[in-house]
Amino acid sequence: MATFITTIKFTQQGIKGIAESTKRAAALKAGAKKLGVKVTDIFWTMGDYDGLLILEAPDDETVAAMLLHLGAAGNVHTSTVRAFTASEMDKIAAKVSSV
């Protein structure tokens, strides 16, 4: 499974419904599971971003579908990056040095 880190910023709609934020997060976890995405952590944060998701998915397309579903609800804007473990990075670096 690939790991993804998603930052979240609330929309105006999301802020208006902030009291429901943890309920929306629980629904996100349940819906993501149906798509084959594991939400390993959800954090609400201070600073430039309002939240952070740590996700595991079998491929980019699966996590993209989940995030499009999340965005379509209108409560958040997201930005996602693929994250690599040390083991994965060693494999990537080995390919670079063999070129």
C-alpha angles and dihedrals in degrees: 000000000000121000123228131186116208125191118206134207119187118237120221087264091051092051092049089055096041092129087067095049097106091046090051089050091053090050089049091055092050094047093045091053090056088056093048096257120129114210100208097178140007121193132181108214144190124228129037093352132045096210149359132218126197110202138182119202137163092240146352094264093057095051090044090056091050093048092047088053090050093048093047090064087068100226101105146022115220139202119192136194131184112242126207130207120226090259092052091047091052089056091048093048091049089057091051094052092049094060 
